[in-house]
Amino acid sequence: MLSLDSFALANSDSEYGNKILQDTEARRYTYGFNMNENFHGAIERSDFNGLELSFNQNKVKSKLLGQFNAYNLLSVWSACKLLVLTRKNPPDRMTPVIRAG
């Protein structure tokens, strides 16, 4: 069980998202693409070149494909916002991944 000083983040577009939040004492937040959430996403473009998204009116581009990955990106972006992480102050333990080749 999450404590009062923690937060819970769930997908509001999923029927299970709201069920997950029902019995927690933590601060509750939601993300999704349907306008009724704390962190709102919109898929501006999705094709074989990747995704162009808008998260709370912030533009995000990714080479990942598909709606599933759009949800994954929105969930990570939402968690980072709740943890007050930005591109300007990433945690020390995160390092860029360099592809060999």
Secondary structure by P-SEA (a helix, b strand, c coil): cccccbbbbbccccccccccccccccccccccccccccbbbbbccccccbbbbbcccbbbbbccccaaaaaaaaaaaaaaaaaccccccccccbbbbbbcc
